[in-house]
Amino acid sequence: MKKYQRLAQQITEQIALGVWQPGDRLPSLREQVASSGISFMTVSHAYQVLEGQGVIVARPQSGYYVAPRPRLAKPAPPAQVVRDEAVDINTYIFDVLQASTNAAVVPFGSAFPDPRLFPLAQLNRSLANVSKTATAMSVIENLPPGNEALRHAIARRYASQGMSISPDEIVITAGALEALNLSLQAVTEPGDWVIVENPCFYGALQALERLRLKALSVATDVQEGIDLTALEEALNTYPVKACWLMTNSQNPLGFTLSPQKKQRLVALLNEHNVTLIEDDVYSELYYGRDKPLPARAFDASGTTLHCSSFSKCLVAGFRIGWVAAGKHARRIQQLQLMSTLSTSSPMQLALVDYLATKRYDTHLRRLRRMLAQRKAQATQTLQRVLPPDVKIHRSDSGYFLWLELPPYLDASVLSERALQHNISIAPGKMFSTSDTWRPFFRFNASWEWNEREIQAVETLARLVREML
């Protein structure tokens, strides 16, 4: 980089950091020469470049000043309920996810935690153990609803929270996403209305598109969660069949609903005879002493379909999830037999073997501690390098941060530019069918902070400053 370019970049960064405010007079050419030690022609060239970019303005016989920022219209408040007759977002999500699968990319846009936090050696030993003892009958024994010992182990974990869920209503699936998709398919038909959060996990939008369902996206706050008043409005206005929500460590915002709000939510849905499909894949990743209860715990009728998995807290590659399906258990088993047939038999058996070692809770305590530490470190690093007008929304669970750019910026553009530097983020457009969340992006903070990650964050900060 040439000297005049370096000086121009330095002044641009100072303006972005607020050292020089709009309307401030910059040091004169001679003052800049004296302070920087570079030639008059170099300083003059740098100022001319900045003036050409609209960063500064020249006033005759007065000097150079920081250009005023453009007057921006105040964005309209987001609609409380956004209706979509036909969801069409899968192509965009696919393109973003495909672009970040390269091993050379720093995966801040990934949905999965750092796999090095998982007890892979112990899990591989369990997999080796069951491969020696598996028989020809193992496949049959693990057909839907799934391995009996695994379903009993999951039922006992519900019982440890005071929830009485029979192993007979638990269906083992190929990850939580299959559990969620089968649940949605079991209670809806093409053309039905389904409520989701705004923003919501993009898998919900993909499922609605695939099943040709109509979406009602209900306003959701980064701290308080779904707006129950807006939810009631949607329930009173539309013939809603199902509601797909995350009540614990919501993706992408990170909040956990209070027990009181979960109770009101369940009562409201039961009043309108609407099935709650609860996506609870992050519930083990809480930071406090007590694991938060799911909404299912407040549903005396047992109509809530509670979906979870081991993918985010133990091992992603095994693809083992489940749904506590209540009265829908038989229907979900039928749907599974017609689609994937069954969940991998060796993976089910390996999990049963691992859970029998009693090491799972020890692993979870370490995992929660490491995620909390890394999230705090990521927050501190981002606060240090990002421009001050970028807001960082942090929750006390999980491993996601939700970053908010100034309202006139588009995180999709930032994502495209970051990928050119082998850095992925998850832009807000992935999580909504509306334009409300364009200035936002999700950031995965589960990675160990080495030089590679720090350099990537510094590059991301520079790209944001350039967009500003």
GULO-299012 format. One record per residue (C-alpha): residue number from 1; chain; x, y, z. Coordinates in pm, whole numbers. Layout:
// residues N
+-----+------+--------+--------+--------+
! pos ! unit !     c1 !     c2 !     c3 !
+-----+------+--------+--------+--------+
! NUM !    A !      X !      Y !      Z !
...
+-----+------+--------+--------+--------+
This chain:
// residues 468
+-----+------+--------+--------+--------+
! pos ! unit !     c1 !     c2 !     c3 !
+-----+------+--------+--------+--------+
!   1 !    A !      0 !      0 !      0 !
!   2 !    A !    136 !    342 !    -95 !
!   3 !    A !    188 !    617 !    162 !
!   4 !    A !   -103 !    833 !     45 !
!   5 !    A !   -334 !    528 !     54 !
!   6 !    A !   -220 !    441 !    404 !
!   7 !    A !   -287 !    796 !    522 !
!   8 !    A !   -630 !    802 !    356 !
!   9 !    A !   -721 !    472 !    521 !
!  10 !    A !   -598 !    595 !    859 !
!  11 !    A !   -815 !    908 !    840 !
!  12 !    A !  -1115 !    701 !    726 !
!  13 !    A !  -1072 !    469 !   1026 !
!  14 !    A !  -1043 !    766 !   1262 !
!  15 !    A !  -1369 !    908 !   1125 !
!  16 !    A !  -1539 !    568 !   1164 !
!  17 !    A !  -1423 !    549 !   1527 !
!  18 !    A !  -1557 !    896 !   1600 !
!  19 !    A !  -1220 !   1070 !   1641 !
!  20 !    A !  -1339 !   1316 !   1377 !
!  21 !    A !  -1711 !   1392 !   1371 !
!  22 !    A !  -1913 !   1520 !   1070 !
!  23 !    A !  -1836 !   1891 !   1034 !
!  24 !    A !  -1504 !   1874 !   1221 !
!  25 !    A !  -1209 !   2055 !   1061 !
!  26 !    A !   -921 !   1818 !    980 !
!  27 !    A !   -558 !   1915 !   1034 !
!  28 !    A !   -436 !   2138 !    750 !
!  29 !    A !   -199 !   2002 !    489 !
!  30 !    A !     99 !   2162 !    663 !
!  31 !    A !    -14 !   2037 !   1007 !
!  32 !    A !    -55 !   1686 !    867 !
!  33 !    A !    294 !   1703 !    708 !
!  34 !    A !    444 !   1809 !   1041 !
!  35 !    A !    268 !   1535 !   1243 !
!  36 !    A !    306 !   1248 !    996 !
!  37 !    A !    652 !   1320 !    860 !
!  38 !    A !    547 !   1253 !    501 !
!  39 !    A !    571 !   1492 !    208 !
!  40 !    A !    330 !   1773 !    125 !
!  41 !    A !    244 !   1611 !   -210 !
!  42 !    A !    161 !   1277 !    -40 !
!  43 !    A !    -70 !   1443 !    213 !
!  44 !    A !   -233 !   1649 !    -63 !
!  45 !    A !   -291 !   1334 !   -270 !
!  46 !    A !   -450 !   1152 !     28 !
!  47 !    A !   -687 !   1444 !     94 !
!  48 !    A !   -784 !   1456 !   -273 !
!  49 !    A !   -866 !   1082 !   -267 !
!  50 !    A !  -1084 !   1126 !     42 !
!  51 !    A !  -1257 !   1423 !   -114 !
!  52 !    A !  -1327 !   1220 !   -429 !
!  53 !    A !  -1479 !    945 !   -214 !
!  54 !    A !  -1706 !   1195 !    -40 !
!  55 !    A !  -1541 !   1130 !    298 !
!  56 !    A !  -1425 !   1490 !    339 !
!  57 !    A !  -1510 !   1825 !    179 !
!  58 !    A !  -1289 !   2122 !     97 !
!  59 !    A !  -1393 !   2475 !    191 !
!  60 !    A !  -1208 !   2758 !      9 !
!  61 !    A !   -964 !   2946 !    232 !
!  62 !    A !  -1078 !   2739 !    529 !
!  63 !    A !   -947 !   2384 !    490 !
!  64 !    A !  -1082 !   2031 !    483 !
!  65 !    A !  -1379 !   1910 !    688 !
!  66 !    A !  -1540 !   1573 !    758 !
!  67 !    A !  -1836 !   1539 !    522 !
!  68 !    A !  -2181 !   1537 !    680 !
!  69 !    A !  -2352 !   1200 !    690 !
!  70 !    A !  -2649 !   1163 !    455 !
!  71 !    A !  -2983 !   1233 !    617 !
!  72 !    A !  -3161 !    901 !    638 !
!  73 !    A !  -3529 !    843 !    664 !
!  74 !    A !  -3618 !    675 !    991 !
!  75 !    A !  -3705 !    314 !    912 !
!  76 !    A !  -4067 !    221 !    958 !
!  77 !    A !  -4135 !     -2 !   1260 !
!  78 !    A !  -4155 !   -369 !   1163 !
!  79 !    A !  -4499 !   -519 !   1118 !
!  80 !    A !  -4612 !   -725 !   1414 !
!  81 !    A !  -4742 !  -1003 !   1190 !
!  82 !    A !  -4605 !  -1064 !    839 !
!  83 !    A !  -4803 !  -1300 !    616 !
!  84 !    A !  -4650 !  -1503 !    335 !
!  85 !    A !  -4882 !  -1698 !    109 !
!  86 !    A !  -4581 !  -1877 !    -44 !
!  87 !    A !  -4242 !  -1899 !    125 !
!  88 !    A !  -3952 !  -1874 !   -122 !
!  89 !    A !  -3621 !  -1855 !     59 !
!  90 !    A !  -3455 !  -2195 !     15 !
!  91 !    A !  -3237 !  -2092 !   -280 !
!  92 !    A !  -3082 !  -1801 !    -90 !
!  93 !    A !  -3018 !  -2011 !    222 !
!  94 !    A !  -2863 !  -2290 !     14 !
!  95 !    A !  -2629 !  -2047 !   -162 !
!  96 !    A !  -2509 !  -1895 !    167 !
!  97 !    A !  -2455 !  -2231 !    335 !
!  98 !    A !  -2277 !  -2381 !     34 !
!  99 !    A !  -2041 !  -2085 !     11 !
! 100 !    A !  -1922 !  -2142 !    369 !
! 101 !    A !  -1850 !  -2518 !    348 !
! 102 !    A !  -1493 !  -2463 !    228 !
! 103 !    A !  -1244 !  -2579 !    494 !
! 104 !    A !  -1040 !  -2264 !    432 !
! 105 !    A !  -1330 !  -2044 !    546 !
! 106 !    A !  -1341 !  -1915 !    906 !
! 107 !    A !  -1691 !  -2041 !    997 !
! 108 !    A !  -1845 !  -1758 !   1197 !
! 109 !    A !  -2162 !  -1832 !    998 !
! 110 !    A !  -2180 !  -2198 !   1100 !
! 111 !    A !  -2480 !  -2327 !   1296 !
! 112 !    A !  -2274 !  -2592 !   1478 !
! 113 !    A !  -2039 !  -2544 !   1776 !
! 114 !    A !  -1668 !  -2616 !   1748 !
! 115 !    A !  -1657 !  -2999 !   1711 !
! 116 !    A !  -1331 !  -3008 !   1909 !
! 117 !    A !  -1545 !  -2943 !   2218 !
! 118 !    A !  -1712 !  -3284 !   2179 !
! 119 !    A !  -1580 !  -3612 !   2335 !
! 120 !    A !  -1510 !  -3764 !   1994 !
! 121 !    A !  -1257 !  -4022 !   2117 !
! 122 !    A !  -1504 !  -4164 !   2371 !
! 123 !    A !  -1785 !  -4165 !   2114 !
! 124 !    A !  -1566 !  -4344 !   1862 !
! 125 !    A !  -1486 !  -4609 !   2125 !
! 126 !    A !  -1859 !  -4656 !   2181 !
! 127 !    A !  -1910 !  -4690 !   1807 !
! 128 !    A !  -1632 !  -4950 !   1789 !
! 129 !    A !  -1782 !  -5141 !   2084 !
! 130 !    A !  -2127 !  -5173 !   1927 !
! 131 !    A !  -1988 !  -5265 !   1586 !
! 132 !    A !  -1844 !  -5580 !   1745 !
! 133 !    A !  -2170 !  -5685 !   1906 !
! 134 !    A !  -2425 !  -5576 !   1641 !
! 135 !    A !  -2638 !  -5853 !   1495 !
! 136 !    A !  -2861 !  -5893 !   1192 !
! 137 !    A !  -3156 !  -5813 !   1419 !
! 138 !    A !  -3011 !  -5474 !   1525 !
! 139 !    A !  -3158 !  -5294 !   1226 !
! 140 !    A !  -3506 !  -5433 !   1293 !
! 141 !    A !  -3484 !  -5360 !   1665 !
! 142 !    A !  -3400 !  -4995 !   1591 !
! 143 !    A !  -3677 !  -4923 !   1342 !
! 144 !    A !  -3931 !  -4653 !   1441 !
! 145 !    A !  -3990 !  -4552 !   1713 !
! 146 !    A !  -3619 !  -4622 !   1765 !
! 147 !    A !  -3390 !  -4802 !   2010 !
! 148 !    A !  -3578 !  -4881 !   2330 !
! 149 !    A !  -3283 !  -4825 !   2563 !
! 150 !    A !  -3214 !  -4484 !   2404 !
! 151 !    A !  -3579 !  -4381 !   2440 !
! 152 !    A !  -3571 !  -4483 !   2807 !
! 153 !    A !  -3251 !  -4280 !   2861 !
! 154 !    A !  -3416 !  -3972 !   2707 !
! 155 !    A !  -3732 !  -4024 !   2916 !
! 156 !    A !  -3517 !  -4035 !   3233 !
! 157 !    A !  -3359 !  -3701 !   3139 !
! 158 !    A !  -3709 !  -3553 !   3111 !
! 159 !    A !  -3789 !  -3707 !   3452 !
! 160 !    A !  -3485 !  -3533 !   3607 !
! 161 !    A !  -3663 !  -3203 !   3527 !
! 162 !    A !  -3989 !  -3322 !   3679 !
! 163 !    A !  -4152 !  -3408 !   3344 !
! 164 !    A !  -4339 !  -3735 !   3297 !
! 165 !    A !  -4291 !  -3842 !   2936 !
! 166 !    A !  -4331 !  -4205 !   2843 !
! 167 !    A !  -4059 !  -4373 !   2631 !
! 168 !    A !  -4348 !  -4496 !   2413 !
! 169 !    A !  -4423 !  -4144 !   2288 !
! 170 !    A !  -4059 !  -4070 !   2200 !
! 171 !    A !  -3961 !  -4124 !   1835 !
! 172 !    A !  -3588 !  -4129 !   1748 !
! 173 !    A !  -3510 !  -3931 !   1431 !
! 174 !    A !  -3217 !  -3842 !   1207 !
! 175 !    A !  -3142 !  -3520 !   1392 !
! 176 !    A !  -3382 !  -3257 !   1527 !
! 177 !    A !  -3458 !  -3122 !   1181 !
! 178 !    A !  -3623 !  -3449 !   1080 !
! 179 !    A !  -3816 !  -3447 !   1408 !
! 180 !    A !  -3939 !  -3095 !   1336 !
! 181 !    A !  -4026 !  -3167 !    973 !
! 182 !    A !  -4214 !  -3486 !   1061 !
! 183 !    A !  -4401 !  -3303 !   1337 !
! 184 !    A !  -4502 !  -3025 !   1099 !
! 185 !    A !  -4611 !  -3277 !    838 !
! 186 !    A !  -4815 !  -3472 !   1095 !
! 187 !    A !  -5038 !  -3178 !   1193 !
! 188 !    A !  -5071 !  -2977 !    867 !
! 189 !    A !  -5167 !  -3007 !    503 !
! 190 !    A !  -5049 !  -2793 !    207 !
! 191 !    A !  -5204 !  -2447 !    223 !
! 192 !    A !  -5236 !  -2434 !    603 !
! 193 !    A !  -5117 !  -2134 !    805 !
! 194 !    A !  -4820 !  -2187 !   1038 !
! 195 !    A !  -4682 !  -1931 !   1286 !
! 196 !    A !  -4305 !  -1877 !   1312 !
! 197 !    A !  -4095 !  -1616 !   1487 !
! 198 !    A !  -3954 !  -1315 !   1307 !
! 199 !    A !  -3662 !  -1379 !   1286 !
! 200 !    A !  -3662 !  -1758 !   1312 !
! 201 !    A !  -3438 !  -2057 !   1244 !
! 202 !    A !  -3407 !  -2079 !    866 !
! 203 !    A !  -3487 !  -2453 !    876 !
! 204 !    A !  -3844 !  -2359 !    965 !
! 205 !    A !  -3874 !  -2142 !    654 !
! 206 !    A !  -3727 !  -2419 !    438 !
! 207 !    A !  -3978 !  -2668 !    580 !
! 208 !    A !  -4272 !  -2435 !    512 !
! 209 !    A !  -4153 !  -2388 !    154 !
! 210 !    A !  -4107 !  -2763 !     97 !
! 211 !    A !  -4449 !  -2852 !    241 !
! 212 !    A !  -4621 !  -2560 !     61 !
! 213 !    A !  -4745 !  -2404 !    384 !
! 214 !    A !  -4828 !  -2038 !    448 !
! 215 !    A !  -4621 !  -1844 !    702 !
! 216 !    A !  -4730 !  -1595 !    965 !
! 217 !    A !  -4412 !  -1438 !   1100 !
! 218 !    A !  -4479 !  -1285 !   1443 !
! 219 !    A !  -4262 !  -1003 !   1581 !
! 220 !    A !  -3993 !  -1134 !   1816 !
! 221 !    A !  -3773 !   -922 !   2045 !
! 222 !    A !  -3404 !   -989 !   2096 !
! 223 !    A !  -3452 !   -996 !   2475 !
! 224 !    A !  -3819 !  -1064 !   2546 !
! 225 !    A !  -3891 !  -1313 !   2269 !
! 226 !    A !  -4217 !  -1352 !   2078 !
! 227 !    A !  -4479 !  -1078 !   2113 !
! 228 !    A !  -4776 !  -1260 !   2269 !
! 229 !    A !  -5015 !   -977 !   2182 !
! 230 !    A !  -4919 !  -1005 !   1815 !
! 231 !    A !  -4942 !  -1383 !   1842 !
! 232 !    A !  -5297 !  -1359 !   1977 !
! 233 !    A !  -5385 !  -1120 !   1694 !
! 234 !    A !  -5262 !  -1375 !   1439 !
! 235 !    A !  -5454 !  -1658 !   1610 !
! 236 !    A !  -5773 !  -1453 !   1609 !
! 237 !    A !  -5736 !  -1353 !   1243 !
! 238 !    A !  -5614 !  -1670 !   1068 !
! 239 !    A !  -5706 !  -2042 !   1086 !
! 240 !    A !  -5364 !  -2139 !   1222 !
! 241 !    A !  -5280 !  -2510 !   1243 !
! 242 !    A !  -4937 !  -2507 !   1406 !
! 243 !    A !  -4679 !  -2285 !   1570 !
! 244 !    A !  -4304 !  -2361 !   1531 !
! 245 !    A !  -4107 !  -2183 !   1806 !
! 246 !    A !  -3780 !  -2195 !   1999 !
! 247 !    A !  -3833 !  -2112 !   2366 !
! 248 !    A !  -3479 !  -2179 !   2494 !
! 249 !    A !  -3165 !  -2013 !   2351 !
! 250 !    A !  -3350 !  -1910 !   2034 !
! 251 !    A !  -3164 !  -1918 !   1703 !
! 252 !    A !  -3061 !  -1657 !   1590 !
! 253 !    A !  -3143 !  -1409 !   1872 !
! 254 !    A !  -3036 !  -1620 !   2171 !
! 255 !    A !  -3307 !  -1533 !   2427 !
! 256 !    A !  -3477 !  -1782 !   2661 !
! 257 !    A !  -3842 !  -1721 !   2744 !
! 258 !    A !  -3929 !  -1682 !   3112 !
! 259 !    A !  -4130 !  -1965 !   3272 !
! 260 !    A !  -4426 !  -1728 !   3305 !
! 261 !    A !  -4418 !  -1643 !   2934 !
! 262 !    A !  -4390 !  -2011 !   2837 !
! 263 !    A !  -4696 !  -2083 !   3049 !
! 264 !    A !  -4896 !  -1799 !   2887 !
! 265 !    A !  -4781 !  -1912 !   2543 !
! 266 !    A !  -4903 !  -2269 !   2595 !
! 267 !    A !  -5235 !  -2151 !   2740 !
! 268 !    A !  -5293 !  -1919 !   2442 !
! 269 !    A !  -5220 !  -2193 !   2185 !
! 270 !    A !  -5436 !  -2448 !   2368 !
! 271 !    A !  -5720 !  -2197 !   2378 !
! 272 !    A !  -5708 !  -2177 !   1996 !
! 273 !    A !  -5645 !  -2552 !   1951 !
! 274 !    A !  -5309 !  -2486 !   1780 !
! 275 !    A !  -5028 !  -2742 !   1804 !
! 276 !    A !  -4694 !  -2613 !   1935 !
! 277 !    A !  -4390 !  -2762 !   1764 !
! 278 !    A !  -4109 !  -2678 !   2005 !
! 279 !    A !  -3754 !  -2668 !   1866 !
! 280 !    A !  -3538 !  -2717 !   2176 !
! 281 !    A !  -3196 !  -2818 !   2042 !
! 282 !    A !  -2998 !  -2569 !   2255 !
! 283 !    A !  -3160 !  -2631 !   2595 !
! 284 !    A !  -2849 !  -2808 !   2734 !
! 285 !    A !  -2631 !  -2503 !   2660 !
! 286 !    A !  -2754 !  -2281 !   2944 !
! 287 !    A !  -2504 !  -2089 !   3161 !
! 288 !    A !  -2684 !  -2081 !   3498 !
! 289 !    A !  -2727 !  -2351 !   3759 !
! 290 !    A !  -3066 !  -2482 !   3649 !
! 291 !    A !  -3164 !  -2614 !   3309 !
! 292 !    A !  -3461 !  -2415 !   3172 !
! 293 !    A !  -3783 !  -2607 !   3131 !
! 294 !    A !  -3929 !  -2639 !   2782 !
! 295 !    A !  -4277 !  -2510 !   2705 !
! 296 !    A !  -4384 !  -2876 !   2693 !
! 297 !    A !  -4350 !  -2883 !   3075 !
! 298 !    A !  -4639 !  -2634 !   3101 !
! 299 !    A !  -4870 !  -2827 !   2867 !
! 300 !    A !  -5099 !  -3047 !   3075 !
! 301 !    A !  -5280 !  -3162 !   2760 !
! 302 !    A !  -4960 !  -3312 !   2615 !
! 303 !    A !  -5030 !  -3176 !   2267 !
! 304 !    A !  -4696 !  -2994 !   2236 !
! 305 !    A !  -4449 !  -3176 !   2011 !
! 306 !    A !  -4111 !  -3136 !   2182 !
! 307 !    A !  -3814 !  -3182 !   1947 !
! 308 !    A !  -3447 !  -3196 !   2038 !
! 309 !    A !  -3121 !  -3373 !   1952 !
! 310 !    A !  -2765 !  -3455 !   2055 !
! 311 !    A !  -2619 !  -3265 !   1756 !
! 312 !    A !  -2550 !  -2931 !   1929 !
! 313 !    A !  -2439 !  -3066 !   2266 !
! 314 !    A !  -2265 !  -3400 !   2205 !
! 315 !    A !  -2195 !  -3495 !   1844 !
! 316 !    A !  -2319 !  -3349 !   1518 !
! 317 !    A !  -2211 !  -3630 !   1288 !
! 318 !    A !  -2427 !  -3901 !   1448 !
! 319 !    A !  -2746 !  -3711 !   1347 !
! 320 !    A !  -2956 !  -3842 !   1638 !
! 321 !    A !  -3261 !  -3644 !   1745 !
! 322 !    A !  -3605 !  -3717 !   1880 !
! 323 !    A !  -3957 !  -3591 !   1924 !
! 324 !    A !  -4170 !  -3640 !   2234 !
! 325 !    A !  -4479 !  -3669 !   2019 !
! 326 !    A !  -4764 !  -3754 !   2256 !
! 327 !    A !  -5077 !  -3858 !   2068 !
! 328 !    A !  -4899 !  -3795 !   1734 !
! 329 !    A !  -4631 !  -4061 !   1794 !
! 330 !    A !  -4788 !  -4326 !   1572 !
! 331 !    A !  -4850 !  -4081 !   1285 !
! 332 !    A !  -4488 !  -3961 !   1300 !
! 333 !    A !  -4358 !  -4318 !   1293 !
! 334 !    A !  -4566 !  -4383 !    980 !
! 335 !    A !  -4430 !  -4072 !    811 !
! 336 !    A !  -4074 !  -4168 !    902 !
! 337 !    A !  -4115 !  -4517 !    757 !
! 338 !    A !  -4235 !  -4361 !    431 !
! 339 !    A !  -3939 !  -4120 !    409 !
! 340 !    A !  -3608 !  -4209 !    577 !
! 341 !    A !  -3730 !  -4553 !    699 !
! 342 !    A !  -3533 !  -4527 !   1025 !
! 343 !    A !  -3249 !  -4355 !   1206 !
! 344 !    A !  -2901 !  -4508 !   1177 !
! 345 !    A !  -2891 !  -4824 !   1390 !
! 346 !    A !  -2513 !  -4811 !   1472 !
! 347 !    A !  -2538 !  -4447 !   1580 !
! 348 !    A !  -2833 !  -4521 !   1811 !
! 349 !    A !  -2646 !  -4814 !   1966 !
! 350 !    A !  -2327 !  -4608 !   2007 !
! 351 !    A !  -2518 !  -4337 !   2195 !
! 352 !    A !  -2673 !  -4596 !   2425 !
! 353 !    A !  -2323 !  -4729 !   2497 !
! 354 !    A !  -2182 !  -4379 !   2563 !
! 355 !    A !  -2472 !  -4266 !   2785 !
! 356 !    A !  -2424 !  -4581 !   2996 !
! 357 !    A !  -2074 !  -4455 !   3094 !
! 358 !    A !  -2229 !  -4166 !   3294 !
! 359 !    A !  -1985 !  -3922 !   3134 !
! 360 !    A !  -2250 !  -3717 !   2956 !
! 361 !    A !  -2323 !  -3471 !   3237 !
! 362 !    A !  -1951 !  -3419 !   3304 !
! 363 !    A !  -1906 !  -3337 !   2935 !
! 364 !    A !  -2202 !  -3097 !   2940 !
! 365 !    A !  -2066 !  -2904 !   3239 !
! 366 !    A !  -1732 !  -2857 !   3063 !
! 367 !    A !  -1901 !  -2767 !   2734 !
! 368 !    A !  -2118 !  -2499 !   2896 !
! 369 !    A !  -1816 !  -2351 !   3075 !
! 370 !    A !  -1608 !  -2338 !   2756 !
! 371 !    A !  -1889 !  -2184 !   2549 !
! 372 !    A !  -1950 !  -1914 !   2810 !
! 373 !    A !  -1577 !  -1829 !   2817 !
! 374 !    A !  -1543 !  -1817 !   2439 !
! 375 !    A !  -1859 !  -1613 !   2397 !
! 376 !    A !  -1733 !  -1356 !   2649 !
! 377 !    A !  -1396 !  -1341 !   2471 !
! 378 !    A !  -1561 !  -1302 !   2131 !
! 379 !    A !  -1780 !  -1021 !   2265 !
! 380 !    A !  -1480 !   -836 !   2408 !
! 381 !    A !  -1282 !   -874 !   2084 !
! 382 !    A !  -1571 !   -756 !   1866 !
! 383 !    A !  -1635 !   -458 !   2093 !
! 384 !    A !  -1269 !   -364 !   2062 !
! 385 !    A !  -1235 !   -381 !   1682 !
! 386 !    A !  -1582 !   -300 !   1543 !
! 387 !    A !  -1699 !     57 !   1483 !
! 388 !    A !  -1897 !    191 !   1783 !
! 389 !    A !  -2222 !    213 !   1586 !
! 390 !    A !  -2236 !   -167 !   1550 !
! 391 !    A !  -2442 !   -316 !   1834 !
! 392 !    A !  -2369 !   -658 !   1982 !
! 393 !    A !  -2665 !   -842 !   2133 !
! 394 !    A !  -2547 !  -1111 !   2375 !
! 395 !    A !  -2751 !  -1373 !   2561 !
! 396 !    A !  -2658 !  -1587 !   2861 !
! 397 !    A !  -2680 !  -1921 !   2682 !
! 398 !    A !  -2565 !  -2094 !   2366 !
! 399 !    A !  -2289 !  -1972 !   2138 !
! 400 !    A !  -2447 !  -1716 !   1905 !
! 401 !    A !  -2410 !  -1338 !   1903 !
! 402 !    A !  -2657 !  -1121 !   1711 !
! 403 !    A !  -2489 !   -819 !   1556 !
! 404 !    A !  -2673 !   -509 !   1440 !
! 405 !    A !  -2523 !   -283 !   1174 !
! 406 !    A !  -2649 !     73 !   1115 !
! 407 !    A !  -2995 !     55 !    950 !
! 408 !    A !  -2876 !    170 !    607 !
! 409 !    A !  -2633 !   -125 !    571 !
! 410 !    A !  -2711 !   -474 !    438 !
! 411 !    A !  -2546 !   -770 !    611 !
! 412 !    A !  -2592 !   -975 !    293 !
! 413 !    A !  -2345 !   -742 !    121 !
! 414 !    A !  -2107 !   -777 !    414 !
! 415 !    A !  -2142 !  -1156 !    388 !
! 416 !    A !  -2050 !  -1154 !     19 !
! 417 !    A !  -1745 !   -935 !     82 !
! 418 !    A !  -1637 !  -1141 !    384 !
! 419 !    A !  -1649 !  -1464 !    180 !
! 420 !    A !  -1398 !  -1310 !    -60 !
! 421 !    A !  -1163 !  -1311 !    241 !
! 422 !    A !  -1263 !  -1667 !    345 !
! 423 !    A !  -1487 !  -1553 !    633 !
! 424 !    A !  -1848 !  -1661 !    670 !
! 425 !    A !  -2128 !  -1495 !    867 !
! 426 !    A !  -2502 !  -1568 !    869 !
! 427 !    A !  -2686 !  -1258 !    738 !
! 428 !    A !  -3026 !  -1167 !    878 !
! 429 !    A !  -3195 !  -1230 !    544 !
! 430 !    A !  -3154 !  -1605 !    612 !
! 431 !    A !  -3389 !  -1586 !    911 !
! 432 !    A !  -3689 !  -1398 !    774 !
! 433 !    A !  -3901 !  -1348 !    465 !
! 434 !    A !  -3922 !   -973 !    540 !
! 435 !    A !  -3656 !   -703 !    503 !
! 436 !    A !  -3661 !   -614 !    874 !
! 437 !    A !  -3339 !   -797 !    957 !
! 438 !    A !  -3118 !   -697 !    663 !
! 439 !    A !  -2877 !   -493 !    884 !
! 440 !    A !  -2826 !   -789 !   1122 !
! 441 !    A !  -2612 !  -1103 !   1117 !
! 442 !    A !  -2555 !  -1405 !   1340 !
! 443 !    A !  -2202 !  -1474 !   1465 !
! 444 !    A !  -2084 !  -1815 !   1592 !
! 445 !    A !  -1869 !  -1751 !   1901 !
! 446 !    A !  -1786 !  -2114 !   1987 !
! 447 !    A !  -1444 !  -2122 !   1820 !
! 448 !    A !  -1113 !  -2110 !   2005 !
! 449 !    A !   -959 !  -1763 !   1970 !
! 450 !    A !   -633 !  -1813 !   1786 !
! 451 !    A !   -451 !  -1580 !   1547 !
! 452 !    A !   -667 !  -1699 !   1255 !
! 453 !    A !   -991 !  -1603 !   1427 !
! 454 !    A !   -857 !  -1269 !   1553 !
! 455 !    A !   -733 !  -1173 !   1206 !
! 456 !    A !  -1070 !  -1272 !   1059 !
! 457 !    A !  -1255 !  -1048 !   1305 !
! 458 !    A !  -1021 !   -759 !   1229 !
! 459 !    A !  -1083 !   -809 !    856 !
! 460 !    A !  -1458 !   -817 !    921 !
! 461 !    A !  -1431 !   -491 !   1114 !
! 462 !    A !  -1238 !   -329 !    828 !
! 463 !    A !  -1506 !   -438 !    580 !
! 464 !    A !  -1776 !   -284 !    801 !
! 465 !    A !  -1581 !     45 !    820 !
! 466 !    A !  -1550 !     48 !    443 !
! 467 !    A !  -1928 !      3 !    408 !
! 468 !    A !  -1987 !    285 !    655 !
+-----+------+--------+--------+--------+
